[in-house]
Every structure is written in structure tokens, then in C-alpha cells.
Amino acid sequence: MPTNSTKILYYSDQKGSIPVKEFIDHLSDKQKTKILRLFLTIENYGLSSIIPHTKKLIGTPLWEIRILGKDNIRIMYVSQQTESIVILHGFIKKDQKTPTKELNIALQRYYQLFDK
């Protein structure tokens, strides 16, 4: 595996469910393929390999992966270390601005994980 690879971890709630995987499972095959291709690229070559698809969410510890196309899909994550990221939340973005509800879900999961 290349030295700049990044491990992808998924947020899991107290019941053991993994909400982002459930979100991805309900998408179309084409949408799943786009997301999984980006995840595979991250795992093999690191986050810098998908820079045009990432964006820092100002004022938060969160980043988002932007999957463009017919539907604008967003996957929110946090990167605590250079060798891993934690995928917190996924949703279909319908407006220009990230909805507060979606941001709050990701932040709540972040705080649960990192006791902030």
C-alpha cells in the first residue's frame, strides 16, 4: 500500500448501526459507484488525491466530500490524523447552503466520538 494512504473509518452509534453506510446503501448504483470510487482513491492515495472533491466547512472541525452529478451528495468527515478519517454523515444537498440540520447531525456525531 502506498505510504500516503488513508484509512477510512465509519461512525457507529451506540446500537452499532453505521448511518453513512445505510445512507449509501439506499442510493442508486451509479451514486454508490461514484462514492466508493472516491473512497478507494482516498484509501490508496490519500486525501490529497481527491482535492477538487473536498471542502473545509468553515467554523467547524468538519470537511465534506462533494460528489457532483444529477444529485449533489455530501459526505461529512473529520480528519484527526493524516493516516485516517472518520466518515460521520451523508446526505443529498438540494440547496446552495449546507442545511443546518445536516451540519448539526455531523457535529453531534463528532462530539460523541471525541467527547468535546
N, C-alpha and C positions, 0 to 999 in steps of 0.2 A: 504494500500500500504506500502511496506517495507520502512524503513527510509532512506536507501541508494539508493532509486530510482532516476532516472534521466529523466527529461522531454526532449523530442526531439522536436526541433523547426526546421522549414524549411525556408531557404532563399526564399524570394519572391521579384521579381523585381518590377520596377515602374508600370508595366502594370498589376501586380497581378498574373503573372504566377509563378509557382513553378518548376524551371528547374529540380531539383532532382526527384520530383515525376513524371515528364514527362519522364525522363530517365528510371526510374524504371518501369513505365507502358509499355515501349517498350521492356522490357526484356522477356525472356521465363518464363513460370510459375515456373519452378524449380529454376531459378535465383531469381525471386521475392520472393519465399518462403524462400530461404536462407537469403536474406536481411531482410525481415520482421521478421523472427525468431530472428535474431541478434538485431533488433530494439526493439522487445518486451522484450528480455532479458535485454537490457540496461534500458528500462523504468521500469522494475520490480525490477532489482537487481543492477543497476548502471553500470558505465563503467568498473569498475574493474572486473566484471563478464565475460567480453569478452577479457581480456588482450591478449591472444595469437592472436587475430584478429586486434589489434590496433598497430599503429606505429606513432611516432612523426616525422614530416617532418622537419629535421634539418634546422635551419636558418629561420624558418617561425613560425607564431603562429598556424599553422595548424597541424592537426592529420589526419590519414586516418584509415578507417575500411577496412580490407582486406578480401574479400570474394574469397576463392580459389575454384578451380574446373576446369572444362573444359575451362571456361573463367575466367581470373583474374579480378574481378571487384573491383574498389576502390571507396569509398565514403569519400570525404574530409569534415572535420568538424572542428569547433573551440569550445573550452570549456572555457567560460568566468567565469562560476561559477560552483561549484561542482554539483549543482542540475539541470543543463540544458546544452545541447549542441545545436549548430546551424549547421545543415547539409547544406553545401554550394554547393557541386558539386559531380557528379558521372560520372565515365567513365570505359570503359573496357581497362585494361592495356595490351599492346601487347609486350612491351619490358621490360628489366630488370629495366631500369631507368624510373622514373616518367617523362613523357613528359613536357617540359617547358610550352607548350600551356595549358595543363590541370592545371598545378600549377598556371599559371597566371590567369586563369578563376576564380579559387577558391580565390586567393588573391584579385582580383578585387571586388568580391562579399563581401569579408571580409571588405575591406576598405569602400565600400558603406554602409555597416551596422554600422561600428564602427567609421566612419569619421576619419580615421587615415591618 
